[in-house]
Amino acid sequence: MLRKRRSRSKLLEKYIKINFFVVFLPIAIWSILYCVSVQKDYVDKYMKTMVYSVNEKMWKLEARMRSFTSIAQQICLDKDFTPYHLSKMSYSSVDAVKRLKSFVVESSYFHDLVICLNDSEYVYTSGGTVSLDTFLHKTYQPTEGFSREDVTKLFRGKTYGCTTEGQYLNAGAFQYSVVTYPLAKTPGNIYGTLLGIYENDWEEIFQTEISERDKRFVAVCTGAMEVLYSQVPEGAAEGPDLRRSLAELLMDWDGSSEYHRFRLGGTEYMGRIAHSELCGWYLVDMVDLGDVRWEMFLMQLPMLAGIFLSMLLLTFFLSVLLSMYNYMPIRKLYNLFDKKTRDRRQDELKLLNEYIRDMLEEQGSMEEQLSAGREISRMELVGRLLRGRLDMDSQPVQEKIGDMGLHLDKKYMAAIVLKAAGEDMQDFGRRLYSDIAEKWAEDFYLTERIYKYYDGFLACTEEVGEIQEFAQWLAQEAGKEGDYRVGIGNAYVDPESLKYSLMEAVIAVESGERMEGGPVFFSGLTTGREREFYRKPLKSEQRLQQLIAQGKADELEEALEELHGELLHIWQWAPESAQAFLTNRIMPGVFRDAVCLEDGGGERYLGYTDMEEFFGQLRRFCRTEVECRRKRKEVMGDGRMKEILDFIDHNYMRPDMSLVMAAGEFGMTGPWFSKIFKEAVGKNFIEYMTEKRLDMAARLLVETDDSVGTIVSKVGYSDAASFTRKFTRHFLVSPGVYRKTERKKGSGDLAVDNSGSIK
């Protein structure tokens, strides 16, 4: 006993330790995610403020340039500003100066406006007309590094321009920047340049409320990477390096108006880039992301400490609680196995582990078997769908299609066939199927040996182009393996037409036309042989159907010879394609109401490629079918169906009662018996038997006190669980509830003897 308690306490201790970490981990993850989320929200809010700030600054810059452009356009349209009127001897130049002064007074952005004519040594300002030398030496003085040649080049420029960082004009204690605009009365006929001189207020525009510890990066540049203004943190790129860094930033920018992460000089920044369509300028405004995060961390530090301590206490409490809760069921389960094994030396968890491992191995084996069976079933279902062997209006068929994972709700469907050169190459389709599932999702389904040397594929897609792409890929992969040919039928919008697509795919392969290393599309055949004869019933085929239905065996031979000759005429150009037509068109048509042939008769002919052999078999089956129909008339007409129903009514409670047993009792095959039974009764054999048994079970539940298990045996079932499911599905209540409900209603006027027979 002491050993058991010690062992139990060790196991509990182990559980406490395990649960501590199990509980701690999600709480820790949640805490981390919470902190990350808070930090992300902080960064988002910070950057949204920054985005607004950048947009506001760009608006200020564009407002200035928009005002300047408007003034320049007015000057270009004004006759008083032509080169003729602006000559220094003209009285009209005085009016031009006055007009320039009025523009300056009306504008809140510009200190002065200057017109410089081509090849003129005089400039016209809002203060008067002066020589260019006077303008650059007395009125304004260029800053160091901004030479007269640079100024003259700017003034004589024939494009929109501006002074870059460090290129300013000084006037007294003030410093000014310059923007230029070419003046032209007609496009291309530039007669001068308008200069807008404005106060160098870049610092005022870009003044921010960012803390001093933030490493801010601000720059304004032209499309040619000429820096107009920059504010960079200590140690960041300057001069040519700055231009290069800006160029790299703009190359990585996707044009978005949202904020992004950028890397500059080994430092990660987050910011916004704005582009002006008006003047072509770029505004870059970024902040060191590390500084933002550190600031946020300092703000979160008290909260993080509180979360950590609370997390430890909560984790310990929950781990103890979960350990106690989980330990008792495991101990009870261990005691159960321990009693069976009588082995007190084994560890509890070791014993359970061994037992569960055995169960999982058994389950894995079963799943593999089920998976293999499911794959085979799906291939068989795809084959029947391509051959037109399924009733698409049948609910069981629809359920089967859904269970097998066939997506027939797509817009287009088509058949693709892969023909191998010989028997030794016929496993390629299966080997390739895993790649198909991986590369092409679940839109293409394989069925092996749809014909002797053919594998078939069902394509279900939203676009016809996807089918073509798959066919090209299939032909390419098949070409790596050996001598394969790929044929593609036309795409259709309903599953009923897939049988035509399959025949078209076979015809495409057998046509003899082949793209080098590629598939053959039926729609692309150019020989004129792509006639849709396979869609229309042949006269000889219709006659053969009528003779079989009428039971005229003496005229069958003549009809078969007629059909033989007609098919030989049609297939003289492609005899190998006859198999697809015979199995997908002739056979389903002739035997669509077959009595004694399973699956409509067509499946029996898949191995025949020789037309003479096929017609030899067809003759025998036609005679057999006529004989089957004659026997059916006898069965349906001489009262034997009443004998069949009487036999079932007296034997339906037998556990061994089955379709095969009933058919053998009356000397019939199972498929034949099933077919005539459904025609006569209106439901299949299983449905009829199930209803009989369930109705008797319902009577026994009301009239007797027998247990459900006893009643299950009396009505012919061996599995109580299966019976309960069927009963509940039929009566919409369980057997127990049905008994209570019906007895309360006072029903029970049916007499049932001890054998279970109804009186």
C-alpha positions in Angstrom: 0.0 0.0 0.0 2.8 2.4 0.8 4.4 1.6 -2.5 1.2 2.4 -4.3 0.7 5.7 -2.5 4.3 6.6 -3.3 3.8 5.7 -6.9 0.6 7.6 -7.1 2.1 10.7 -5.6 5.0 10.5 -8.1 2.5 10.3 -10.9 0.5 13.2 -9.6 3.7 15.2 -9.2 4.6 14.4 -12.8 1.2 15.6 -13.9 1.6 18.8 -11.9 4.9 19.5 -13.6 3.6 18.6 -17.1 0.4 20.6 -16.6 2.4 23.6 -15.3 4.2 23.8 -18.6 1.1 23.0 -20.6 -0.8 25.8 -19.0 2.1 28.1 -18.8 2.8 27.9 -22.5 -0.5 29.2 -23.9 -0.7 31.8 -21.2 2.8 32.9 -22.1 2.0 32.9 -25.8 -1.2 34.9 -25.2 0.8 37.4 -23.1 3.4 37.8 -25.7 0.8 38.1 -28.5 -1.0 40.7 -26.3 2.1 42.7 -25.8 3.0 42.5 -29.5 -0.6 43.5 -30.4 -0.4 46.5 -28.1 2.9 47.5 -29.5 1.6 47.0 -33.0 -1.4 49.2 -32.2 0.9 51.9 -30.8 3.1 51.7 -33.9 0.1 51.9 -36.2 -1.3 54.9 -34.4 2.1 56.5 -34.5 2.5 55.9 -38.2 -1.0 57.0 -39.0 -0.2 60.3 -37.4 3.0 60.4 -39.4 1.1 59.6 -42.7 -1.2 62.5 -42.0 1.7 64.7 -41.3 3.4 63.7 -44.6 0.2 64.3 -46.6 -0.1 67.8 -44.9 3.5 68.7 -45.8 3.1 67.6 -49.4 -0.1 69.6 -49.6 1.8 72.7 -48.5 4.5 72.1 -51.1 2.0 71.5 -53.9 -0.1 74.5 -52.9 3.0 76.7 -53.4 3.9 75.1 -56.7 0.2 75.2 -57.9 0.1 78.9 -57.2 3.4 79.4 -59.0 2.2 77.4 -62.0 -1.0 79.4 -62.1 0.9 82.7 -62.2 3.3 81.3 -64.9 0.3 80.3 -67.1 -1.3 83.7 -66.7 1.9 85.4 -67.7 2.2 83.1 -70.8 -1.3 84.1 -71.9 -0.8 87.8 -71.2 0.2 89.9 -74.3 2.0 92.4 -72.0 4.6 89.7 -71.2 5.8 89.0 -74.7 9.5 89.6 -75.5 8.5 92.7 -77.6 6.6 94.4 -74.8 9.3 93.5 -72.3 12.1 95.4 -74.0 13.8 97.8 -71.6 12.9 100.8 -73.8 9.2 99.9 -73.9 6.7 101.7 -71.7 4.9 98.4 -71.4 7.7 96.9 -69.4 6.7 99.3 -66.6 3.2 97.8 -66.7 4.7 94.3 -66.6 6.7 95.1 -63.5 3.5 96.4 -61.9 1.7 93.2 -62.8 4.5 91.1 -61.3 4.3 93.2 -58.1 0.5 92.5 -58.0 1.1 88.8 -58.3 3.6 88.9 -55.4 1.1 90.9 -53.3 -1.7 88.5 -54.0 0.4 85.5 -53.3 1.3 84.4 -49.8 4.0 82.1 -50.9 6.5 84.2 -53.0 8.9 87.0 -51.9 9.6 88.0 -55.5 8.8 87.0 -59.1 11.4 87.5 -61.9 11.2 87.2 -65.6 14.4 86.5 -67.5 14.3 86.6 -71.3 16.5 84.5 -73.5 19.7 86.3 -74.6 18.9 89.3 -72.4 21.1 90.8 -69.8 18.1 92.3 -68.0 15.6 90.7 -65.7 12.2 92.0 -64.7 11.3 91.8 -61.1 8.4 93.0 -59.0 10.6 95.8 -57.9 11.8 97.0 -61.3 14.0 96.2 -64.2 17.7 95.5 -63.5 20.6 93.9 -65.1 21.5 90.3 -64.4 24.8 91.4 -62.7 22.9 93.9 -60.5 20.3 91.2 -59.7 23.0 88.7 -58.6 25.3 91.1 -56.8 23.2 93.7 -55.2 19.6 92.5 -55.1 20.5 88.9 -54.2 23.7 87.1 -53.5 24.1 83.4 -54.3 25.3 81.2 -51.4 28.7 79.5 -51.4 28.8 76.7 -53.9 26.0 78.4 -56.0 28.1 80.2 -58.7 26.9 82.7 -61.3 27.2 80.0 -63.9 24.9 77.8 -61.9 22.4 80.7 -61.5 22.6 81.6 -65.2 22.1 78.0 -66.2 19.1 77.8 -63.9 17.7 81.1 -65.3 18.3 80.0 -68.9 16.8 76.6 -68.4 14.0 75.5 -70.7 12.4 73.1 -68.2 10.7 73.2 -64.9 13.4 73.4 -62.3 14.4 74.4 -58.8 17.4 75.1 -56.6 18.7 72.1 -54.7 19.8 71.8 -51.1 22.5 74.5 -50.4 21.7 76.5 -53.5 20.0 79.6 -52.1 19.9 83.4 -52.8 20.6 85.7 -49.8 19.0 89.1 -49.3 20.1 90.7 -46.1 19.4 88.3 -43.2 17.0 86.2 -45.3 17.7 83.1 -47.4 15.6 82.2 -50.4 15.0 79.2 -52.7 14.2 79.5 -56.4 11.8 77.6 -58.7 11.7 78.2 -62.4 9.1 77.8 -65.1 9.7 78.1 -68.9 7.6 80.8 -70.6 6.2 80.1 -74.1 3.4 81.5 -76.2 3.2 78.3 -78.2 4.4 74.8 -77.4 8.1 74.5 -77.9 8.6 78.3 -78.5 10.2 79.2 -75.2 11.1 82.9 -74.9 12.1 83.2 -71.3 11.9 81.9 -67.7 9.8 82.8 -64.8 11.6 82.7 -61.4 9.6 82.3 -58.2 11.7 83.4 -55.2 10.4 82.2 -51.9 11.7 82.2 -48.4 13.7 79.1 -47.4 11.1 77.8 -44.9 11.8 74.1 -45.2 12.6 73.9 -41.5 9.3 75.5 -40.6 7.4 73.2 -42.9 9.0 70.0 -41.5 8.9 71.0 -37.9 7.6 68.1 -36.0 6.6 67.2 -32.4 8.8 64.0 -32.4 10.8 63.5 -29.3 14.4 64.4 -29.4 15.6 60.8 -29.1 13.7 59.9 -32.3 16.1 59.5 -35.3 14.1 61.3 -38.0 14.9 61.0 -41.7 13.3 63.6 -43.9 14.1 64.4 -47.5 12.6 66.1 -50.5 14.0 65.3 -53.9 13.2 65.6 -57.6 12.7 62.7 -60.0 16.4 63.0 -60.9 17.3 62.5 -57.3 18.4 66.1 -56.8 17.9 66.8 -53.1 15.9 69.9 -52.4 15.9 69.5 -48.6 17.1 66.9 -46.2 17.0 66.3 -42.4 19.0 63.1 -41.6 20.1 61.6 -38.3 23.7 61.7 -37.3 25.8 59.2 -39.1 23.3 58.8 -42.0 24.1 59.1 -45.6 24.9 62.6 -47.0 25.8 64.1 -50.3 26.1 61.5 -53.1 25.4 58.7 -50.6 22.1 60.4 -49.8 21.1 60.6 -53.4 22.0 56.9 -53.8 20.1 56.0 -50.7 17.0 57.9 -51.9 17.2 56.2 -55.2 17.3 52.8 -53.5 14.3 53.7 -51.3 12.2 54.8 -54.3 13.1 51.6 -56.2 11.7 49.6 -53.3 8.6 51.7 -53.0 5.4 50.3 -54.6 3.6 53.6 -54.9 1.3 52.9 -51.9 0.0 55.7 -49.8 0.4 53.7 -46.6 3.5 53.5 -44.4 6.2 50.9 -45.1 9.4 49.6 -43.6 12.7 50.7 -45.1 16.3 49.9 -44.4 18.8 52.7 -44.6 22.5 52.5 -43.6 21.9 49.3 -41.6 19.0 50.9 -39.6 15.4 49.9 -40.0 13.0 52.8 -40.5 9.3 53.0 -40.9 7.7 55.9 -42.7 5.8 57.2 -45.7 6.8 58.2 -49.2 4.7 60.7 -51.0 4.9 61.7 -54.7 3.6 64.9 -56.2 2.2 64.5 -59.7 2.2 68.3 -60.0 5.9 68.9 -59.7 7.3 65.4 -59.7 8.9 65.8 -56.2 9.2 62.9 -53.7 8.8 63.5 -50.0 10.4 60.9 -47.7 9.6 61.0 -44.0 10.8 58.1 -41.8 11.6 57.4 -38.2 13.9 54.9 -36.6 11.7 51.9 -35.8 13.9 50.7 -33.0 13.5 54.0 -31.1 9.7 53.7 -31.4 9.7 50.2 -30.1 12.0 51.1 -27.2 9.8 53.9 -26.2 6.8 51.5 -26.3 8.8 48.9 -24.2 9.5 51.4 -21.5 5.8 52.3 -21.4 4.8 48.6 -21.2 7.4 47.6 -18.6 5.2 48.0 -15.5 2.3 46.2 -17.2 4.7 43.3 -18.3 5.9 42.8 -14.8 2.3 42.6 -13.5 1.3 40.2 -16.3 4.3 37.9 -15.6 3.5 37.6 -11.8 -0.2 37.0 -12.4 0.7 34.4 -15.1 2.8 32.4 -12.6 0.2 32.3 -9.9 -2.6 31.4 -12.4 -0.5 28.7 -14.0 0.3 27.0 -10.7 -3.3 27.1 -9.6 -4.6 25.7 -12.9 -1.9 23.0 -13.1 -2.8 21.6 -9.7 -6.5 21.7 -10.5 -6.0 20.0 -13.9 -3.7 17.4 -12.5 -6.2 16.3 -9.8 -9.0 16.3 -12.4 -7.0 14.2 -14.9 -5.4 11.8 -12.5 -8.4 10.0 -11.2 -9.8 8.8 -14.6 -6.4 7.6 -15.6 -6.0 5.8 -12.3 -9.4 4.1 -12.7 -8.4 3.1 -16.2 -5.1 1.7 -15.0 -6.9 -0.3 -12.3 -9.1 -1.8 -15.0 -6.1 -3.0 -17.1 -4.2 -3.9 -13.9 -6.9 -6.4 -12.9 -6.9 -8.0 -16.3 -3.1 -8.4 -16.5 -2.5 -9.1 -12.9 0.8 -7.4 -13.4 1.4 -5.0 -10.6 5.0 -4.2 -11.7 4.1 -2.2 -14.8 3.9 1.5 -14.8 0.5 3.0 -15.3 1.4 5.2 -18.2 3.5 2.5 -19.8 0.7 0.1 -19.8 -1.7 2.6 -21.2 0.8 3.7 -23.8 1.3 0.1 -25.0 -2.4 -0.4 -25.2 -3.1 2.8 -27.1 -0.1 2.1 -29.5 -1.6 -1.2 -30.4 -5.0 0.4 -31.0 -3.4 3.2 -33.2 -1.5 0.6 -35.3 -4.7 -1.3 -35.8 -6.5 1.9 -36.7 -3.7 2.9 -39.1 -3.9 -0.4 -40.9 -7.7 -0.1 -41.2 -7.4 3.5 -42.6 -4.9 2.4 -45.2 -7.2 -0.3 -46.3 -10.1 2.1 -46.4 -8.1 4.6 -48.3 -7.0 2.0 -50.9 -10.6 0.8 -51.2 -11.8 4.4 -51.6 -9.3 5.1 -54.3 -10.4 2.0 -56.2 -14.1 2.9 -55.8 -13.5 6.4 -57.0 -11.6 5.2 -60.1 -14.5 2.8 -60.8 -17.0 5.7 -60.3 -15.0 8.0 -62.7 -14.9 5.2 -65.3 -18.6 4.7 -65.2 -19.2 8.4 -65.3 -17.0 8.8 -68.4 -18.8 5.9 -70.1 -22.2 7.3 -69.4 -23.2 4.4 -67.0 -24.6 6.5 -64.2 -28.1 7.8 -63.7 -27.3 11.4 -62.7 -30.9 12.0 -61.5 -30.6 9.3 -58.9 -30.2 10.4 -55.3 -27.9 7.5 -54.4 -25.7 8.3 -57.3 -25.4 11.9 -56.2 -24.6 10.8 -52.7 -21.9 8.4 -54.0 -20.4 11.2 -56.1 -20.3 13.5 -53.0 -18.8 10.7 -50.8 -16.0 10.1 -53.4 -15.1 13.8 -53.5 -15.9 14.4 -57.2 -16.5 18.1 -57.8 -19.0 18.0 -60.6 -20.3 21.5 -59.9 -17.7 23.1 -62.0 -18.6 24.9 -65.2 -16.8 22.7 -67.7 -16.1 18.9 -67.9 -14.0 17.0 -70.4 -12.4 13.6 -70.9 -8.7 13.1 -71.4 -7.1 9.8 -72.4 -3.5 8.6 -72.0 -2.6 5.8 -74.3 0.5 3.7 -73.6 2.5 1.8 -76.3 2.4 -1.5 -74.5 1.5 -3.5 -71.4 4.8 -2.7 -69.7 4.0 1.0 -69.7 0.5 0.9 -68.3 1.2 1.8 -64.7 2.2 5.4 -65.5 -1.2 6.9 -64.8 -1.2 5.6 -61.2 2.4 6.7 -60.6 1.6 10.2 -61.8 -1.6 10.6 -59.9 0.0 11.8 -56.7 1.7 14.6 -58.7 -1.7 15.4 -60.3 -3.3 15.8 -56.9 -0.5 18.0 -55.7 -0.1 20.3 -58.7 -3.7 20.5 -60.0 -5.8 20.4 -56.8 -8.9 18.2 -57.0 -10.1 19.0 -60.4 -8.7 16.0 -62.3 -9.6 12.4 -61.6 -7.9 9.2 -62.8 -9.6 5.9 -63.9 -7.2 3.1 -65.0 -7.8 0.9 -68.0 -10.9 2.6 -69.4 -9.9 0.7 -72.5 -7.2 -1.8 -73.1 -4.2 0.6 -73.5 -6.0 3.7 -72.2 -6.1 5.5 -68.9 -8.8 8.0 -68.6 -8.9 11.4 -66.8 -12.0 13.4 -65.8 -11.4 17.1 -65.9 -13.8 19.5 -64.0 -12.7 23.1 -64.1 -14.1 26.7 -64.2 -12.0 27.6 -67.3 -11.4 25.6 -70.5 -7.9 26.9 -70.5 -7.1 24.9 -67.3 -8.0 21.7 -69.2 -5.7 22.6 -72.0 -2.9 23.4 -69.6 -3.3 20.1 -67.8 -3.3 18.2 -71.1 0.0 19.9 -72.1 1.5 19.1 -68.7 0.3 15.5 -68.9 1.8 15.1 -72.4 5.1 16.6 -71.2 5.3 14.3 -68.2 4.3 11.2 -70.2 6.9 12.0 -72.8 9.6 11.7 -70.1 8.4 8.1 -69.3 8.0 6.6 -72.8 5.8 6.4 -75.8 2.5 7.8 -74.7 -0.2 9.8 -76.5 -2.7 12.2 -75.0 -6.1 13.0 -76.5 -8.6 15.6 -75.3 -12.3 15.6 -76.0 -14.5 18.7 -76.2 -15.5 20.4 -72.9 -19.2 20.1 -71.9 -21.3 21.6 -69.2 -23.2 18.5 -68.0 -22.0 15.1 -66.9 -24.4 13.3 -69.3 -22.2 14.5 -72.2 -19.0 13.1 -70.8 -19.4 9.9 -72.8 -19.2 12.0 -76.0 -16.1 13.7 -74.7 -14.5 10.3 -74.0 -15.1 9.1 -77.5 -13.8 12.3 -78.9 -10.6 12.0 -76.9 -10.0 8.4 -78.2 -10.7 9.6 -81.8 -8.2 12.4 -81.3 -5.5 9.9 -80.2 -6.3 7.5 -83.1 -6.5 10.2 -85.7 -2.9 10.1 -86.5 -2.4 13.9 -86.0 0.0 14.7 -83.2 1.7 17.8 -82.0 5.4 17.3 -81.3 5.6 16.3 -77.7 2.0 17.5 -77.1 -1.6 16.4 -76.8 -4.1 16.0 -79.6 -7.3 18.1 -79.3 -10.4 16.7 -80.9 -11.5 20.3 -81.6 -8.3 20.9 -83.4 -8.6 18.0 -85.9 -8.3 19.3 -89.5 -8.9 16.1 -91.5 -12.7 16.5 -91.6 -13.1 13.2 -89.7 -14.3 14.9 -86.6 -18.0 14.3 -87.5 -20.4 13.8 -84.6 -21.8 10.6 -86.0 -21.4 9.0 -82.6 -24.1 11.2 -81.2 -26.9 10.2 -83.6 -28.4 6.7 -83.4 -27.8 4.6 -86.5 -30.8 3.2 -88.4 -29.4 -0.3 -88.0 -28.9 0.3 -84.2 -32.5 1.4 -83.8 -33.8 -1.6 -85.7 -31.7 -3.9 -83.5 -33.1 -2.3 -80.4 -36.7 -2.9 -81.7 -36.1 -6.5 -82.5 -34.6 -7.2 -79.1 -37.6 -5.5 -77.4 -40.1 -7.4 -79.6 -38.2 -10.7 -79.0 -37.8 -11.4 -82.8 -34.7 -13.7 -82.6 -35.1 -14.8 -86.3 -34.4 -11.3 -87.6 -31.4 -10.5 -85.3 -28.8 -11.9 -87.7 -29.9 -9.6 -90.6 -29.9 -6.6 -88.3 -26.5 -7.4 -86.9 -25.1 -7.7 -90.4 -26.6 -4.3 -91.3 -25.1 -2.7 -88.2 -21.7 -4.4 -89.0 -21.6 -3.0 -92.5 -22.6 0.5 -91.4 -19.9 0.6 -88.7 -17.2 -0.7 -91.1 -18.1 2.1 -93.5 -17.9 4.8 -90.8 -14.6 3.5 -89.3 -12.7 2.8 -92.4 -10.5 5.8 -91.6 -9.9 5.0 -88.0 -10.7 1.4 -87.2 -9.0 1.5 -83.8 -11.4 4.1 -82.6 -14.3 1.7 -83.0 -13.9 0.3 -79.5 -14.9 3.6 -77.8 -17.9 3.9 -80.1 -19.0 0.3 -79.5 -18.7 0.4 -75.8 -19.9 4.0 -75.2 -22.6 4.3 -77.9 -23.7 1.1 -79.4 -23.7 -1.1 -76.3 -25.5 1.3 -73.9 -28.1 2.0 -76.7 -28.8 -1.6 -77.5 -28.9 -2.9 -74.0 -30.2 0.2 -72.1 -33.2 -2.0 -71.0 -31.2 -5.2 -70.6 -32.8 -7.8 -68.4 -30.1 -10.4 -67.9 -26.9 -8.4 -68.4 -25.3 -6.6 -65.5 -24.4 -2.8 -65.9 -26.3 -2.5 -69.2 -24.0 -5.1 -70.9 -21.4 -2.6 -72.0 -18.8 -3.3 -69.4 -18.3 -6.8 -70.8 -17.0 -5.5 -74.1 -14.1 -3.4 -72.9 -11.5 -5.9 -73.8 -12.4 -6.3 -77.4 -10.5 -4.2 -80.0 -11.2 -6.5 -83.0 -14.6 -5.7 -84.5 -15.2 -9.2 -85.7 -14.6 -10.6 -82.2 -16.9 -8.0 -80.8 -19.8 -8.8 -83.2 -19.4 -12.5 -82.4 -19.9 -11.7 -78.7 -22.7 -9.3 -79.6 -24.6 -12.0 -81.5 -24.5 -14.3 -78.5 -25.6 -11.7 -76.0 -28.4 -10.5 -78.3 -29.9 -14.0 -78.4 -29.4 -14.3 -74.7 -31.2 -11.0 -74.1 -34.2 -12.1 -76.3 -34.4 -15.3 -74.3 -34.3 -13.4 -71.0 -37.1 -11.1 -72.1 -39.2 -14.2 -73.0 -38.6 -15.7 -69.6 -39.4 -12.4 -67.9 -42.8 -12.3 -69.7 -43.5 -15.8 -68.4 -42.6 -14.8 -64.9 -44.6 -11.6 -65.0 -47.6 -13.2 -66.7 -48.3 -16.5 -65.0 -48.6 -15.4 -61.4 -45.2 -16.3 -60.3 -44.6 -12.9 -58.9 -47.3 -13.6 -56.4 -45.4 -16.8 -55.4 -42.3 -14.7 -55.0 -44.0 -12.2 -52.7 -45.6 -15.0 -50.7 -42.2 -16.6 -50.3 -40.7 -13.3 -49.0 -43.6 -12.6 -46.7 -43.1 -16.0 -45.0 -39.3 -15.9 -44.8 -38.4 -12.2 -44.3 -37.6 -12.8 -40.6 -35.0 -15.4 -41.4 -31.4 -14.0 -40.7 -30.2 -15.8 -43.9 -32.9 -14.3 -46.1 -31.2 -12.5 -49.1 -31.5 -11.6 -52.7 -29.3 -14.5 -53.8 -31.4 -16.9 -51.7 -34.7 -15.7 -53.2 -33.4 -15.7 -56.8 -32.1 -19.2 -56.4 -35.4 -20.4 -55.0 -37.0 -19.5 -58.4 -34.1 -20.4 -60.6 -33.0 -16.9 -61.5 -29.7 -14.9 -61.4 -29.4 -12.2 -58.8 -29.4 -9.2 -61.3 -32.3 -10.6 -63.3 -34.4 -11.3 -60.1 -33.6 -7.8 -58.8 -34.6 -6.1 -62.0 -38.0 -7.8 -62.5 -38.7 -7.5 -58.8 -38.3 -3.7 -58.9 -40.4 -3.5 -62.0 -43.2 -5.4 -60.4 -43.1 -4.0 -56.9 -41.8 -0.5 -57.5 -39.0 -0.8 -55.0 -35.9 -2.9 -54.8 -35.6 -6.2 -52.8 -33.6 -4.7 -49.9 -36.1 -1.8 -49.5 -39.0 -4.2 -49.5 -37.4 -6.5 -46.9 -36.3 -3.6 -44.7 -39.9 -2.2 -44.6 -41.3 -5.6 -43.8 -38.9 -6.2 -40.9 -39.3 -2.7 -39.4 -43.1 -2.9 -39.6 -43.0 -6.2 -37.7 -40.5 -4.8 -35.2 -42.9 -1.9 -34.5 -45.8 -4.3 -33.9 -43.7 -6.4 -31.5 -42.6 -3.3 -29.6 -46.2 -2.3 -29.0 -47.8 -5.8 -28.5 -45.1 -7.6 -26.5 -42.8 -6.8 -23.6 -39.8 -8.4 -25.3 -36.5 -6.4 -25.1 -35.2 -4.6 -28.1 -32.4 -7.2 -28.5 -35.0 -10.0 -28.6 -37.1 -8.2 -31.2 -34.0 -7.6 -33.3 -33.4 -11.3 -33.4 -37.0 -12.1 -34.2 -37.2 -9.9 -37.3 -34.0 -11.2 -38.8 -31.3 -8.7 -37.7 -28.1 -9.7 -36.0 -26.7 -6.2 -35.2 -28.8 -4.2 -32.7 -27.0 -0.9 -33.6 -27.7 -1.3 -37.3 -31.3 -2.1 -36.5 -31.7 1.0 -34.3 -30.3 3.3 -37.0 -32.6 1.9 -39.6 -35.6 2.0 -37.3 -34.9 5.6 -36.2 -34.5 6.7 -39.9 -37.8 5.1 -40.8 -40.0 6.1 -37.9 -38.0 9.3 -36.9 -37.8 8.0 -33.3 -35.8 5.4 -31.5 -37.4 2.0 -30.7 -37.7 2.8 -27.0 -39.4 6.1 -27.6 -41.7 4.5 -30.2 -42.9 1.8 -27.7 -43.7 4.5 -25.0 -45.5 6.8 -27.4 -47.6 4.1 -29.1 -48.6 2.5 -25.9 -49.7 5.9 -24.5 -51.9 6.3 -27.6 -53.6 3.0 -26.7 -52.9 1.3 -29.9 -52.3 -2.4 -29.9 -55.2 -4.2 -31.7 -52.8 -6.4 -33.6 -52.3 -10.0 -32.6 -48.8 -11.5 -32.8 -48.1 -15.1 -31.9 -44.9 -16.3 -30.3 -43.2 -17.0 -33.6 -43.6 -13.4 -34.7 -46.1 -14.1 -37.4 -49.0 -11.8 -38.0 -52.5 -13.2 -37.5 
